[in-house]
């Protein structure tokens, strides 16, 4: 059983929110910035 598009977008929004909070605590973390960019682009592609 797969996820609906709406569920997947909700998951992406949750991950993006957590990545932003992690970046607030560790602003120099390049890997977190890259992950945030990837997840944001996935969300934009789905809209």
N, CA, C and O of each residue as an XYZ file, in Angstrom:
188
protein
N       0.845     -1.175      0.000
C       0.000      0.000      0.000
C       0.893      1.242      0.000
O       1.746      1.403      0.873
N       0.692      2.103     -0.971
C       1.528      3.286     -1.096
C       0.912      4.517     -0.444
O      -0.198      4.487      0.087
N       1.666      5.580     -0.506
C       1.207      6.854      0.036
C       0.496      7.635     -1.057
O       0.858      7.553     -2.231
N      -0.510      8.387     -0.662
C      -1.139      9.291     -1.614
C      -0.234     10.501     -1.794
O       0.671     10.733     -0.993
N      -0.478     11.259     -2.832
C       0.307     12.462     -3.087
C       0.207     13.432     -1.908
O       1.196     14.053     -1.519
N      -0.992     13.555     -1.348
C      -1.203     14.458     -0.209
C      -0.411     13.991      1.018
O       0.158     14.811      1.739
N      -0.375     12.691      1.249
C       0.389     12.159      2.376
C       1.890     12.386      2.168
O       2.612     12.738      3.101
N       2.344     12.179      0.935
C       3.750     12.372      0.633
C       4.151     13.831      0.816
O       5.215     14.119      1.365
N       3.309     14.750      0.361
C       3.599     16.169      0.541
C       3.619     16.539      2.019
O       4.441     17.353      2.441
N       2.730     15.954      2.806
C       2.733     16.186      4.249
C       4.018     15.685      4.890
O       4.576     16.340      5.770
N       4.483     14.527      4.448
C       5.749     13.978      4.936
C       6.901     14.917      4.591
O       7.755     15.192      5.433
N       6.923     15.410      3.349
C       7.985     16.332      2.942
C       7.957     17.604      3.775
O       9.004     18.104      4.185
N       6.772     18.127      4.026
C       6.666     19.349      4.842
C       7.178     19.114      6.263
O       7.824     19.986      6.844
N       6.891     17.941      6.818
C       7.382     17.588      8.151
C       8.903     17.538      8.163
O       9.536     18.104      9.055
N       9.490     16.868      7.185
C      10.944     16.759      7.106
C      11.574     18.133      6.908
O      12.583     18.445      7.540
N      10.995     18.954      6.043
C      11.516     20.300      5.798
C      11.493     21.121      7.083
O      12.453     21.830      7.387
N      10.405     21.029      7.835
C      10.306     21.753      9.103
C      11.404     21.319     10.077
O      12.033     22.158     10.721
N      11.629     20.016     10.180
C      12.671     19.506     11.087
C      14.065     19.908     10.617
O      14.928     20.219     11.438
N      14.292     19.905      9.301
C      15.595     20.329      8.778
C      15.847     21.799      9.073
O      16.966     22.177      9.418
N      14.824     22.628      8.942
C      14.980     24.058      9.239
C      15.321     24.269     10.709
O      16.167     25.100     11.038
N      14.669     23.524     11.590
C      14.964     23.640     13.024
C      16.387     23.169     13.327
O      17.078     23.767     14.152
N      16.819     22.109     12.667
C      18.182     21.615     12.862
C      19.193     22.639     12.351
O      20.251     22.814     12.957
N      18.885     23.314     11.253
C      19.789     24.336     10.721
C      19.863     25.562     11.623
O      20.896     26.228     11.685
N      18.774     25.861     12.319
C      18.808     26.960     13.286
C      19.843     26.683     14.378
O      20.516     27.597     14.855
N      19.959     25.427     14.761
C      20.896     25.034     15.807
C      22.313     24.879     15.273
O      23.281     25.077     16.007
N      22.438     24.527     14.006
C      23.750     24.269     13.416
C      23.805     24.862     12.011
O      23.696     24.136     11.023
N      23.972     26.169     11.921
C      23.858     26.883     10.653
C      24.983     26.580      9.669
O      24.842     26.848      8.476
N      26.077     26.037     10.137
C      27.218     25.760      9.267
C      27.187     24.353      8.657
O      28.117     23.966      7.950
N      26.147     23.606      8.922
C      26.080     22.225      8.459
C      25.665     22.174      6.981
O      24.490     22.331      6.650
N      26.631     21.956      6.119
C      26.409     21.952      4.674
C      25.495     20.799      4.260
O      24.661     20.957      3.369
N      25.647     19.661      4.894
C      24.833     18.503      4.539
C      23.353     18.769      4.810
O      22.496     18.392      4.010
N      23.053     19.416      5.934
C      21.663     19.746      6.232
C      21.111     20.734      5.211
O      19.956     20.621      4.798
N      21.925     21.695      4.805
C      21.477     22.661      3.793
C      21.172     21.962      2.476
O      20.182     22.274      1.814
N      22.030     21.014      2.100
C      21.812     20.270      0.858
C      20.542     19.426      0.936
O      19.767     19.372     -0.019
N      20.333     18.771      2.073
C      19.118     17.982      2.252
C      17.875     18.859      2.184
O      16.879     18.484      1.566
N      17.933     20.018      2.813
C      16.810     20.940      2.779
C      16.498     21.350      1.346
O      15.333     21.376      0.950
N      17.514     21.665      0.575
C      17.319     22.028     -0.832
C      16.669     20.889     -1.613
O      15.763     21.119     -2.414
N      17.128     19.672     -1.380
C      16.586     18.507     -2.086
C      15.111     18.315     -1.747
O      14.284     18.140     -2.642
N      14.783     18.348     -0.465
C      13.400     18.124     -0.058
C      12.486     19.257     -0.526
O      11.339     19.009     -0.900
N      12.980     20.494     -0.510
C      12.167     21.598     -0.996
C      11.908     21.469     -2.496
O      10.811     21.774     -2.962
N      12.900     21.022     -3.247
C      12.709     20.857     -4.683
C      11.739     19.708     -4.964
O      10.980     19.767     -5.931
N      11.757     18.663     -4.131
C      10.802     17.563     -4.290
C       9.380     18.053     -4.050
O       8.455     17.648     -4.753
N       9.207     18.915     -3.069
C       7.883     19.447     -2.763
C       7.418     20.354     -3.897
O       6.252     20.304     -4.288
N       8.313     21.179     -4.427
C       7.946     22.075     -5.512
C       7.587     21.302     -6.768
O       6.674     21.697     -7.493
N       8.291     20.201     -7.043
C       7.999     19.387     -8.219
C       6.634     18.726     -8.126
O       5.976     18.493     -9.140
N       6.209     18.423     -6.891
C       4.932     17.751     -6.701
C       3.735     18.661     -6.798
O       2.613     18.182     -6.960
N       3.940     19.971     -6.704
C       2.808     20.920     -6.743
C       2.358     21.209     -8.137
O       1.422     21.983     -8.336
